[in-house]
Amino acid sequence: MSASHLDPKRFSKILVGVDDSPDAQLAFRFAMNRAKQDKAELDIVSILEEDEINIYQALNKDYIQNKRDDLEKHLQGYRKIAEDFGIKKVETFTAEGDAGETIVKDVIPHVDPDLLVIGSSSKAGVARYFGSQASYMAKYSPISVLVIR
């Protein structure tokens, strides 16, 4: 086997899914290190999960908008950390729905990354009891997925 076949893969665009879970924090730190090492763009996404909102909250437009604003503000904190770490290009994205399905079906086609980095478990939600979001993304993602724990 020639040396060129042994060159490590370089990524140009890394997408990392974040929430406040410890595994997502590890995933974010890993993604930052990999993006810096590869001189890659870092795209950070967080999902406003519908199962965390009750019917009364869902009917209140101000409540939903406040949740979106809070999520966006939280993502700007991640952006600042990544930029301070030395990553040249950082983008943030928010979406709504089931985290795994939304990232695979909506975010990845829109962002077009070549690596998805996610934590192995999420912070909340019924889905963590009935099947892993990380497992779903690893199975159905059209790109390479790195699950961090």
C-alpha positions in Angstrom: 0.0 0.0 0.0 1.4 3.4 -1.0 1.9 6.3 1.5 -0.8 8.3 -0.3 -3.4 5.7 0.7 -2.5 6.2 4.3 -3.0 10.0 4.4 -5.6 10.9 7.0 -8.9 12.3 5.8 -9.1 16.0 6.1 -12.5 17.6 6.5 -13.4 21.0 5.1 -16.8 21.6 6.8 -17.7 20.1 10.2 -21.2 20.2 11.6 -21.6 19.8 15.4 -24.9 19.4 17.2 -25.1 21.1 20.6 -27.3 21.2 23.6 -26.3 21.5 27.3 -25.6 17.8 27.8 -22.1 16.7 28.9 -21.7 14.6 25.8 -22.7 17.5 23.5 -20.1 19.6 25.3 -17.4 17.0 24.6 -18.6 16.8 21.0 -18.3 20.6 20.6 -14.7 20.5 22.0 -13.8 17.6 19.7 -15.3 19.4 16.7 -13.4 22.6 17.5 -10.1 20.7 17.8 -10.7 18.9 14.5 -11.8 22.1 12.7 -8.7 23.9 13.8 -6.4 20.9 12.9 -8.0 20.6 9.4 -8.5 24.4 8.9 -12.1 23.6 8.4 -15.3 25.6 8.7 -17.2 24.8 11.9 -21.0 24.8 11.7 -22.9 24.6 15.0 -26.5 23.6 15.1 -29.1 23.3 17.9 -32.6 22.1 17.6 -35.7 23.4 19.4 -37.3 20.1 20.2 -41.0 19.9 20.0 -41.4 17.3 22.7 -40.0 19.9 25.2 -42.9 22.2 24.6 -46.5 21.6 25.9 -49.6 22.4 23.9 -50.3 25.6 25.8 -46.7 26.9 25.2 -46.9 25.9 21.5 -50.0 28.0 21.1 -48.3 31.1 22.5 -46.3 32.8 19.7 -44.3 34.9 22.2 -43.2 31.8 24.1 -42.0 30.1 20.9 -40.2 33.2 19.7 -38.6 33.6 23.1 -37.3 30.0 23.0 -35.9 30.6 19.5 -34.2 33.8 20.6 -32.7 32.1 23.7 -31.5 29.3 21.5 -29.9 31.7 19.0 -28.3 33.7 21.9 -26.9 30.4 23.3 -25.4 29.5 19.9 -23.7 32.9 19.7 -21.9 31.9 22.9 -20.6 28.8 21.2 -19.6 30.8 18.1 -17.5 33.2 20.3 -15.8 30.3 22.0 -14.9 28.7 18.6 -13.7 32.0 17.2 -11.6 32.7 20.3 -10.1 29.2 19.9 -8.9 30.3 16.5 -11.4 28.8 14.1 -11.6 31.2 11.1 -15.1 30.5 9.8 -17.9 29.6 12.2 -21.6 29.5 11.3 -24.6 28.8 13.5 -28.0 27.2 12.7 -31.2 26.6 14.5 -34.1 24.4 13.5 -37.2 22.9 15.1 -38.4 19.3 15.4 -37.0 16.0 16.3 -33.3 16.5 16.7 -32.1 13.4 14.8 -34.5 13.6 12.0 -34.2 17.3 11.6 -30.4 17.3 11.4 -30.4 14.4 8.9 -33.2 15.5 6.7 -33.0 19.3 6.9 -29.8 20.6 8.3 -27.3 18.4 6.5 -28.7 19.0 3.0 -28.8 22.7 3.7 -25.3 23.1 5.3 -23.6 20.4 3.2 -20.9 19.4 5.7 -18.6 16.4 5.3 -18.6 15.4 9.0 -21.2 15.4 11.7 -20.0 15.4 15.3 -22.6 14.6 18.0 -22.8 13.6 21.6 -24.0 10.1 22.4 -26.9 11.2 24.6 -29.1 14.3 24.7 -30.0 16.4 27.7 -33.7 15.6 27.8 -36.8 14.4 25.9 -38.7 11.2 25.6 -36.5 10.1 22.7 -33.6 9.2 24.9 -35.7 6.5 26.5 -37.2 5.0 23.3 -34.1 5.2 21.0 -31.0 7.3 20.7 -30.9 10.4 18.5 -27.2 9.7 18.0 -28.1 6.2 16.8 -30.6 7.5 14.3 -28.2 10.1 12.9 -25.4 7.5 12.7 -27.7 5.1 10.8 -29.4 7.6 8.4 -26.9 10.4 7.9 -25.6 10.7 4.3 -22.2 11.8 5.7 -19.6 10.5 8.2 -20.8 10.7 11.8 -18.6 10.8 14.8 -20.4 10.0 18.1 -18.6 11.3 21.2 -19.1 10.1 24.8 
